[in-house]
Amino acid sequence: MQATRQRPETLNAIEADTEAIGFTMSCEEEVGRLLRALATSKPGGRILELGTGTGAGTAWLLAGMDREAILDTVDHDPECLGVARRHHGTDPRVRVHQADGGAWLTERADGPGYDLVFADTWPGKFTHRDEALSLVEPGGFYVVDDLARQPEGMVPDGHCLAVETLIADLESRSGWERLSLLGWSCGVMVMVRR
């Protein structure tokens, strides 16, 4: 098997711990592979993950990052973050923040930017989108997933309408190149800031 097809070493253990706590919203493997490729394209980069969950997406991002890159990952759920910290807490490239994503973004809206922002939760995607987009450096990526129709009960009420509004807003913005993969995996949009 080629190295590029391998899963991150920590992923099996993260998935077992994730199942044990009943968390069902982890990053899909196809999206993870995309994240790894995008992180690889940013040597020494600054990366932001909004919605750590139990750290599956974090594992994929770290797998693509070099030793000089830094990852800030934000989530409000202490139980999920406990899993993420158990598996990523000793990696000096990652900083885990327990906070409300919207408040965290608001506090940093004028701070240093990021080469990749992965918005995998409501703040940064459906709320506080302007704040998240403002943090993307020129040539940097903004990635959102879970844009395809999901089975009933897998997403919160109002998700489908929120997705339609999100896509329309992102497609209307100038200064960005877009790649819509709405029929791929769970539905993904990648934007690159000009």
C-alpha positions in Angstrom: 0.0 0.0 0.0 1.3 3.5 -0.9 2.1 5.9 2.0 -0.5 8.4 0.6 -3.3 5.8 1.0 -2.5 5.0 4.7 -4.7 6.2 7.5 -3.1 8.2 10.3 -1.7 6.0 13.0 -4.0 7.3 15.7 -7.2 7.0 13.7 -8.2 3.4 14.7 -7.9 4.2 18.4 -9.7 7.5 18.0 -12.6 5.7 16.2 -12.8 3.1 19.0 -12.9 5.8 21.7 -15.4 7.8 19.6 -17.8 4.8 19.3 -17.4 4.3 23.1 -18.8 7.7 23.9 -21.5 7.6 21.2 -20.2 10.5 19.1 -21.4 10.2 15.5 -20.3 13.3 13.7 -16.6 12.5 13.0 -14.8 13.6 9.9 -15.4 11.1 7.0 -12.3 9.4 5.6 -12.6 10.9 2.1 -12.7 14.4 3.6 -9.8 13.4 5.8 -7.7 12.5 2.8 -8.5 15.9 1.2 -7.6 17.7 4.4 -4.3 15.8 4.5 -3.5 16.8 0.9 -4.4 20.5 1.6 -2.3 20.6 4.8 0.6 19.1 2.9 0.5 22.0 0.4 1.1 24.5 3.2 4.6 23.7 4.7 5.1 25.7 7.9 1.5 26.7 7.7 -1.0 27.8 10.2 -4.1 25.7 10.2 -7.5 26.2 12.1 -10.0 23.4 12.7 -13.4 24.6 14.0 -15.1 21.5 15.5 -12.5 19.2 16.9 -15.0 16.6 17.8 -12.9 13.6 19.0 -10.0 14.4 16.8 -10.5 12.4 13.6 -10.2 15.4 11.3 -7.3 16.6 13.5 -5.5 13.3 12.8 -5.8 13.8 9.1 -4.6 17.4 9.2 -1.6 16.4 11.4 -0.8 13.6 9.0 -0.3 16.2 6.2 1.5 18.9 8.3 5.3 19.2 8.5 7.1 19.8 11.7 7.0 23.6 11.5 3.2 23.8 10.9 0.8 24.7 13.7 -2.8 23.6 14.2 -5.3 25.4 16.4 -8.4 23.2 16.9 -11.5 24.4 18.8 -14.5 22.7 20.3 -16.8 23.2 23.2 -17.5 19.6 24.2 -15.2 18.4 27.0 -16.0 14.7 26.5 -15.1 14.8 22.8 -12.0 17.0 23.5 -10.9 14.4 26.1 -10.6 11.8 23.3 -8.8 14.3 21.1 -6.4 15.3 23.8 -5.7 11.7 24.7 -4.5 11.0 21.2 -3.0 14.4 20.1 -2.1 16.1 23.4 1.6 15.3 23.1 2.0 16.6 19.6 3.7 20.0 19.8 2.1 21.2 16.6 -1.4 21.1 17.9 -3.1 23.5 20.3 -6.5 22.3 21.6 -8.9 25.0 22.7 -12.1 24.3 24.7 -14.3 27.2 23.8 -17.5 28.2 22.0 -16.4 28.4 18.4 -18.3 31.7 17.7 -16.8 33.5 20.7 -13.4 32.2 19.9 -13.7 33.5 16.3 -15.0 36.8 17.4 -12.0 37.3 19.8 -9.5 36.5 17.0 -11.2 38.2 14.0 -8.3 40.8 13.8 -5.6 38.3 14.8 -3.0 36.5 12.6 -4.5 34.6 9.7 -4.5 30.9 8.7 -3.4 29.0 5.6 -6.3 26.6 6.0 -9.5 26.9 7.9 -11.6 23.8 8.2 -15.1 24.7 9.4 -16.6 21.4 10.6 -19.2 22.8 13.0 -21.9 25.5 13.0 -19.6 28.4 14.1 -17.4 29.3 11.1 -19.8 27.7 8.7 -23.4 28.6 9.5 -22.7 31.3 12.0 -19.6 33.5 12.4 -18.8 32.8 8.7 -17.5 36.3 8.1 -15.1 36.0 11.0 -13.8 32.6 9.8 -13.4 33.8 6.2 -11.5 36.9 7.4 -8.9 34.7 9.0 -8.0 33.0 5.7 -4.7 34.3 4.2 -4.3 35.0 0.5 -3.7 31.6 -1.2 -5.3 29.9 1.8 -8.1 27.4 1.9 -11.5 27.6 3.5 -13.1 24.1 3.7 -16.6 23.1 4.7 -18.2 19.7 4.7 -21.6 18.0 5.4 -23.2 19.9 2.6 -24.9 16.9 0.9 -28.3 15.7 2.0 -28.0 13.6 5.2 -30.3 10.9 6.4 -33.1 12.0 8.7 -32.0 12.3 12.3 -28.3 12.6 11.4 -28.3 16.4 11.3 -30.1 19.1 13.4 -33.4 20.5 12.4 -33.0 23.3 9.9 -29.7 21.9 8.5 -30.9 21.6 4.9 -32.1 25.2 4.8 -28.9 26.4 6.4 -26.8 24.5 3.8 -28.7 26.1 1.0 -28.2 29.6 2.5 -24.5 28.8 3.1 -23.8 27.6 -0.5 -25.6 30.7 -2.0 -23.6 33.0 0.3 -20.2 31.3 -0.5 -20.9 31.3 -4.2 -21.8 35.0 -4.2 -18.5 36.1 -2.7 -15.9 37.8 -4.8 -12.1 37.3 -4.3 -12.3 33.5 -4.0 -11.9 30.5 -6.3 -14.3 27.7 -5.5 -14.4 24.0 -5.9 -17.8 22.5 -5.1 -17.8 18.7 -4.5 -21.4 18.6 -3.4 -22.0 15.1 -4.8 -18.8 13.7 -3.3 -18.4 12.1 0.1 -20.7 14.1 2.5 -20.7 17.2 0.3 -17.6 19.5 0.4 -16.8 23.0 -0.8 -13.2 24.2 -0.9 -12.5 27.9 -1.5 -9.1 29.6 -2.1 -8.6 33.2 -1.2 -7.2 35.3 -4.1 
